[in-house]
């Protein structure tokens, strides 16, 4: 029996139930959609000219996914702010989504304060915390989602409400059909990749085994796959406690591809994972194929193609697949996927530093 098929071992290595939270993801998305559909949402006082999503970690990834939807279906530019500072263009015609799962992320709180000072339109999203307190005191709309889990397992709560709120504000078209297809795809993906599916029939377990004790280079095939590649990197970092790196076509063909010239001196334990789309252009397909030929035997090469008919469905299929891979890697590495001691040490030191 493969180690990833030993349920007792998985239970021992996952004392905080990260796998259970991952299996709950489709239901989480449904809860998030309902919350955002029922939340009071006053009309915007000004027509927005840009949208900013302020957040870090899992909260920021939700903003990246919203940006992908706007690029495909919207008319406004969307920027994700992973910092303490808003861009100089922020004004009364800027819609700011201030997103912090805990409600206490210092970078997001700093951006919220600046957005207030500049007269921007603000919608806050958190499970509580100081962000909720400030929003209520300031009369700013606040969407409260359930708390109590690691932010990286709460992508449904951190992305789906942004999508639904943008629909309600008529900044995005009606995506209800795409959303329904996304949910069905998530359930199919969960059923195919969950721990009860044995190694021989479980492609997420197989990919995790191939990446075990290796450094994954996650390459997105352009567009939204670049965002998913970044999500894979973060999940492998946080859950499996190992390095991974992310980049995207076609940009990597203008710089990183030359790093493979001397990679034989460095890349003894590297693995490439390419996240692909069935509707890639001929140019992108050619770039991927030629890059694979140039990489040659320097690293193992894997490809995963998104499943589904809509961008939203494909985006979330690749994302969910990566979540399972990161957890199976954690189990192979013998680490608790929930533990974030290094981050907590950093936060404790930062708390001693005044703005």
Steps between C-alpha positions, in 0.01 A plus 500: 500500500628844409559727806240748372238224516558441873213685666651463846819674391310788342298548818817504709669760279191723474391569859324826409289357217643680198381222269149522643496874431618435145231240442245756621607756238202458260258549790704798616455664161123447525490659846709793378273559202193507723663739748595744224158472336315585820731768642371860498672687219420869446553644153837656429500881530727540196560299184830321565787544259722235658479220753764427764509184708715539812612178664784266576548127454173317444307826502715639218457188287125556516567843352714348225213272403260796497743683270496200264121518481511874431757447226268248336162660566533850647594847383691640799868453587557295816818516705592281797690685774733282705655781700447777753451771235223575251589634155493876453204466263267402787215751522122532537451302177697203632324195642715336768435148624683475833539127561648335808376161614597566862415867476832588660746497209710811552563569131127487423414723795757754380342500153151532650611812689648653185187419300292686758735798490475521120123470487496167317196273498572205731353155557662299779512122522616304804395248762513774764796672662604864485397538136142420592511737797634787287251439221205500738623816674549674164173385343688300237330187357652189655451140392560255784599144413549208740839497671710251689703335225832573329455766230650275233206261551248786476536596133127452450429761766767733362419480128137402441357803690715735290360346183142510626526858627645614166202336329253673733669835431470427125875517455495141372228327297284224645739207560247272671521235228880496514480486879268196487739325262791588730328338797431182306864486387626549856289207620630281216857601579458429871351158429792413269782623724387437859703272727265202459595477130806273486834612367469307173181691408580834666694746280554749786671234710708394201614855427585557866714189499680625187568836671613345830848623600513715189466874431190565288504774239133573432450653155163646400419505131412871510191688609319368804735201523769740622283572804439130560874434479552756775231329708674163455828653613345645815317179587813289461697751708246516783362148506798288395768730653715481188615742236318541172521770236243639256522672165296528183508473124571693285711720732728217615608451138658845512725438801462185712539268203869599487544383858466146367827531307705430816221328690677165483735640767207595725185312413562146617181506703282741303160415352294708258120503526321678216141609562326505164171603340326303224449819299861619494609681187734336251772742612472392866489131407816543296673687780423221746617227264826672408567578867449134587749402233756748632455386860559147378629263767598776742173470694193280510207651310129479585195659339149551633220633278204686647162330475173677429329725246520841674799692626367492856456122493847442356661746740358328806565148371873569473496677836327216685729242341800691635353513850489120511851469360636733770336300779624167366847652481467606864416144598795362302725757669371393840394854599184647647347697210331744738814612684629850418752559779734706281218740408392531863857582608513776237163642608613511863806703407301732273258570784788670681556745213286814483378641168 
